[in-house]
Amino acid sequence: MAERRITHVRQTTTGSPIISQEYSGQHSPNSLSTTNPGLLNPQLKDPETGEPLKPRFKTTWHRFIGRGRKPVGVIQSIKKIYGCSWLNVLLLLTPVAWWAHFDGRLSYSAVFTLCFLSIIPHECLFDYCGEQMALYCGKDFGDLITITLNNAVEVTLAIMLLLKCELKLLQSTITGVILLHLLLVPGFAFLTGGARIWEQDLHPVHTQLNHTLLTVGVLALLLPASFYAAISGSTSTPVSSNGDLPDLGVGTQTDFLSMSRGLAVLLLLIYICSRIFYHNPPGAGNSSLTHALTPHELVEYEAKLEREEPEVNQWVCICFLIVNISIMAITSEWLVDSIEPVRHVSGITSEWFGLVLLPFVAFSADGAVAAGYYLQKALSRVRSKTDVPEPITTLAKAEAIDLSIQFVLLWMPFLTLLGWWTNKPFNLLFDFFEVALLLGACFLVNFVTADSKTNWAEGFILLSFYAMMVLCTWYYTGESDVSSLVLCPGQSAVA
């Protein structure tokens, strides 16, 4: 599991010049319209016969139920799930965190720390289950499942913040999660993945679409902010002493709620259409695996998914995910309950709490696995007399950027509509500072990946910009006028 996780950490870069040369003589995508649809891909050959490789499964359902594969037992599946990472030992802290919450003798800081640590291994579990489900669903749907499960921790935490009416903290957390997956995770991936190679490749077709999706998601947050800036000169939204908005403020809040809900519906439609286009593009020979620009390693990965035997039963995996999400949701609720007392004791602003600290729940698992993997490799090289280098990875999937795109186009609108359904006044009017951070990150990431190639220097640039953001956020205290428009009835404007 360590090797699998670290390759995932190194993945968000683009392929090498070797791949570029391999496809430099390809015809246009439309020239593949005569490709035999029964073949997995015209680029992929059977290593033994040299013939084009044919699909192992006749239908998607046959693949999902594992027809023709060796069945995996329940006990074996459970052992594999809980043995997938050394971080799973932190799951033992879950009952301790629950006891600390109900007992009341430990400080809120201790409860927060225990809940924080016990949530970290869930990220590893979701990632492993996503990889196993990809064996049953194929690469395209497997990637969607993996991305969704990797967002599960952040989404669960965001839902708890919404239900607890911590709306301003929720906005900051959404911004922080997007920034972390746009800057920190890809930055480490580009830095480590490109350390021994001139450049790495991203899928060109997916990268172009991702640029558009990311930009429209960030611009959707710019619209309410610019609207508020236009009317703020003549309209104010003061808050009364008891925390209730006066008539003018209530009217302004209602306008932004209606605006945000409309934007949320449109963003959801954009995400749905993009998934349809991605998984079932029009025209023959234009799928993600038969497109002329598809890197060869991507095609080999799909073939590997068909040949590889899963370690976990698919039904056990689904049941485990349901139970795991329930446990994580309860733990997240205790974590949210302890946030406010911890903030008052520590003096940390809610903006830094949401933009930096809470998003680290997701990255802590990847970071810990990566650190442990590098330490293990370093020790093994010191003890070993022969220094055999690892094979260089020339291809990496932009999963971290996909996480941000899904969060801004799917989960952020979902939270807006969920707030509507639960009568929580959550809207998309974010602080100008947060919108500026998102715009800057979007511009930088799109510029770095514009040529579908990246290197370690660009990874260091992304990390540096994230460090700049963390530094500036430490001194940022928020925008009170905007915060007053995301208050639940009876809440005070000053956090």
RAGI-V347176 format. One record per residue. N is the residue number from 1. PSI is psi in whole degrees, 0 to 359 (NA if undefined). OMEGA is omega in degrees with one decimal (* if undefined). Layout:
BEGIN
n;psi;omega
N;PSI;OMEGA
N;PSI;OMEGA
END
This chain:
BEGIN
n;psi;omega
1;330;-179.2
2;316;-179.1
3;321;-180.0
4;317;-178.9
5;320;-176.6
6;327;174.2
7;327;175.8
8;323;178.4
9;328;-176.8
10;7;-164.4
11;338;-166.7
12;43;175.4
13;175;-176.7
14;166;-170.4
15;183;-169.6
16;169;176.0
17;335;179.1
18;316;178.9
19;320;179.2
20;320;179.5
21;327;-177.8
22;328;-176.5
23;5;-179.1
24;336;-179.8
25;7;180.0
26;152;174.4
27;181;179.5
28;161;-179.0
29;326;-177.6
30;339;-179.7
31;350;179.6
32;8;-175.7
33;340;179.2
34;5;-178.9
35;139;177.6
36;116;-177.2
37;347;179.4
38;349;178.9
39;146;178.0
40;317;176.8
41;136;-179.7
42;344;-179.0
43;338;-169.4
44;129;-179.4
45;149;173.8
46;128;-175.7
47;338;-177.6
48;312;-175.3
49;338;-176.9
50;1;179.0
51;156;175.9
52;135;-175.2
53;131;-179.7
54;155;-179.9
55;145;179.9
56;329;-175.9
57;140;-178.5
58;318;-178.2
59;165;176.9
60;324;179.8
61;319;177.1
62;322;178.9
63;319;-177.3
64;318;-178.6
65;356;175.6
66;32;179.5
67;128;-178.6
68;359;178.3
69;157;177.3
70;127;-179.3
71;148;-179.6
72;130;-177.9
73;165;-177.9
74;311;-178.4
75;317;178.8
76;321;179.7
77;315;-179.3
78;319;178.5
79;318;-179.9
80;320;-178.7
81;310;-176.6
82;348;176.6
83;13;-174.9
84;340;-178.4
85;148;177.1
86;342;178.6
87;344;-179.0
88;346;175.7
89;336;177.9
90;347;176.2
91;337;177.4
92;341;178.2
93;347;-177.8
94;307;177.2
95;329;176.9
96;318;178.6
97;320;178.0
98;318;178.5
99;317;-179.8
100;326;179.7
101;315;-176.1
102;332;-177.0
103;316;175.9
104;356;-178.6
105;333;177.0
106;155;-179.8
107;162;177.1
108;329;178.0
109;321;177.8
110;319;178.0
111;316;179.5
112;316;-179.1
113;316;179.9
114;316;178.7
115;319;179.8
116;312;-178.0
117;324;-177.9
118;341;177.6
119;333;-174.8
120;312;-177.0
121;341;178.7
122;329;177.6
123;319;177.1
124;319;-179.5
125;317;179.2
126;320;-179.5
127;317;179.7
128;316;178.6
129;324;176.3
130;319;178.0
131;322;178.5
132;321;178.2
133;333;176.9
134;331;177.1
135;332;179.7
136;341;-173.2
137;349;-176.7
138;171;-173.6
139;312;-174.7
140;304;179.4
141;331;176.2
142;320;176.3
143;319;178.8
144;317;178.4
145;316;-179.6
146;316;179.7
147;317;-180.0
148;317;179.7
149;325;177.6
150;337;175.3
151;357;-172.5
152;320;-179.1
153;312;-178.5
154;321;-179.6
155;317;178.6
156;316;177.8
157;320;179.5
158;320;178.4
159;319;178.0
160;320;176.6
161;322;178.7
162;313;-178.2
163;330;176.3
164;1;177.3
165;31;172.1
166;67;-167.9
167;320;179.3
168;319;176.0
169;326;177.4
170;317;177.6
171;316;179.0
172;322;180.0
173;319;176.8
174;313;178.2
175;316;-179.0
176;320;178.7
177;316;179.5
178;316;-179.8
179;321;-179.6
180;317;-179.0
181;343;176.4
182;328;-171.2
183;304;-171.9
184;306;-177.0
185;310;175.7
186;325;179.5
187;313;176.6
188;323;-179.5
189;314;178.5
190;322;-177.1
191;313;-178.0
192;320;-178.8
193;330;-178.4
194;12;-176.2
195;331;-176.2
196;18;-178.9
197;151;-176.1
198;313;178.8
199;163;178.1
200;161;-172.7
201;145;164.8
202;162;175.4
203;116;-173.7
204;318;-176.9
205;316;-179.9
206;323;-179.5
207;318;179.4
208;316;178.7
209;321;179.1
210;323;177.4
211;314;-178.5
212;316;-178.7
213;315;179.9
214;318;-178.6
215;316;-177.9
216;328;177.0
217;319;178.7
218;321;178.7
219;331;176.5
220;330;175.4
221;335;178.4
222;329;-176.5
223;307;177.3
224;323;-179.9
225;317;178.7
226;326;176.4
227;316;179.3
228;321;178.6
229;327;-179.0
230;325;-176.7
231;350;-174.9
232;339;179.3
233;331;-177.8
234;348;-176.7
235;132;177.1
236;160;-179.7
237;68;-179.9
238;157;-178.8
239;135;-179.4
240;171;-174.6
241;332;-179.5
242;5;176.6
243;357;179.4
244;144;178.5
245;138;173.8
246;182;-173.8
247;314;-178.2
248;318;179.6
249;321;178.4
250;319;177.9
251;317;178.4
252;319;178.2
253;319;178.2
254;320;178.4
255;315;-179.0
256;329;175.6
257;314;178.8
258;318;178.6
259;316;-177.3
260;321;-179.7
261;323;174.6
262;317;177.0
263;323;-179.5
264;317;178.9
265;317;-179.6
266;320;178.2
267;321;177.2
268;319;177.9
269;320;177.8
270;316;-178.6
271;317;179.9
272;314;179.4
273;322;179.4
274;324;177.7
275;320;178.0
276;315;179.3
277;322;-177.3
278;316;-174.9
279;336;-178.8
280;69;-177.3
281;152;179.5
282;152;178.5
283;151;179.2
284;143;176.4
285;19;-178.1
286;12;177.8
287;171;-176.2
288;341;-178.5
289;345;-179.5
290;2;178.7
291;146;-176.2
292;332;-176.7
293;2;-178.4
294;123;177.5
295;144;-175.0
296;325;-179.3
297;331;177.4
298;320;178.2
299;319;178.2
300;327;179.4
301;319;177.4
302;319;177.3
303;324;178.0
304;322;178.4
305;326;178.8
306;324;-176.9
307;328;-173.7
308;139;177.5
309;131;-179.6
310;153;178.5
311;346;-173.7
312;138;173.1
313;136;-174.2
314;325;-179.3
315;323;174.1
316;320;180.0
317;317;180.0
318;314;178.6
319;320;178.9
320;319;179.9
321;320;179.2
322;313;179.8
323;318;-177.1
324;320;178.1
325;321;179.2
326;315;178.9
327;317;-179.2
328;325;179.2
329;318;178.8
330;316;178.5
331;321;177.6
332;325;178.0
333;317;177.7
334;325;177.7
335;315;-179.6
336;322;179.2
337;331;-177.3
338;355;-175.1
339;310;-174.8
340;312;176.3
341;322;179.4
342;320;179.4
343;318;-179.4
344;323;-179.7
345;318;-175.6
346;336;-176.7
347;9;178.8
348;136;179.7
349;154;179.0
350;331;179.6
351;314;179.1
352;325;177.7
353;314;-177.3
354;321;-176.3
355;331;-171.9
356;304;-168.0
357;305;-176.0
358;320;176.7
359;339;-179.6
360;348;174.9
361;320;-178.8
362;319;-174.5
363;339;-176.4
364;321;-179.4
365;310;179.2
366;318;-179.5
367;318;-179.9
368;318;178.7
369;318;179.5
370;315;179.8
371;316;178.0
372;323;179.4
373;313;179.8
374;322;177.8
375;318;178.5
376;317;179.3
377;320;-179.9
378;317;179.4
379;320;-179.7
380;326;178.5
381;326;178.3
382;319;-177.9
383;330;-176.0
384;143;177.9
385;334;179.6
386;134;179.8
387;95;179.9
388;114;-177.5
389;150;175.2
390;150;174.7
391;140;-177.0
392;132;177.4
393;121;-179.3
394;353;-177.6
395;140;174.9
396;142;-178.7
397;141;-177.1
398;57;-176.5
399;324;-179.9
400;318;177.4
401;323;176.1
402;325;176.8
403;317;178.8
404;317;-179.3
405;316;178.5
406;322;-178.3
407;319;-175.5
408;333;-177.4
409;339;-178.5
410;303;-171.3
411;323;176.0
412;313;173.4
413;323;178.2
414;317;178.4
415;324;177.7
416;314;179.5
417;326;175.8
418;321;174.9
419;323;175.8
420;316;-177.2
421;325;-179.1
422;8;177.8
423;40;174.1
424;125;-173.3
425;58;178.4
426;125;179.1
427;177;-176.0
428;21;173.6
429;95;-179.7
430;162;174.1
431;146;177.9
432;324;179.0
433;317;179.1
434;319;177.9
435;320;178.8
436;320;177.3
437;317;-179.9
438;319;178.1
439;317;178.9
440;317;179.5
441;319;178.6
442;314;179.5
443;315;-176.8
444;314;-178.7
445;317;178.4
446;323;179.5
447;319;-179.0
448;321;-175.9
449;12;-175.3
450;323;-178.6
451;10;-178.3
452;25;175.5
453;151;178.6
454;169;-177.7
455;179;-174.4
456;330;179.2
457;320;177.6
458;328;174.3
459;319;177.9
460;326;177.7
461;317;178.3
462;317;178.3
463;321;-179.7
464;318;178.9
465;324;176.3
466;320;176.7
467;322;175.6
468;318;179.5
469;316;179.2
470;318;-179.9
471;312;-178.4
472;325;-179.2
473;331;180.0
474;329;-178.0
475;3;-176.5
476;129;-176.8
477;1;176.5
478;171;-179.1
479;106;-170.6
480;322;-178.6
481;317;178.3
482;322;-179.6
483;330;-178.6
484;343;-179.2
485;0;175.7
486;39;179.2
487;136;170.0
488;156;180.0
489;129;178.7
490;352;178.9
491;151;177.2
492;148;-179.9
493;338;-179.5
494;117;-179.4
495;NA;*
END
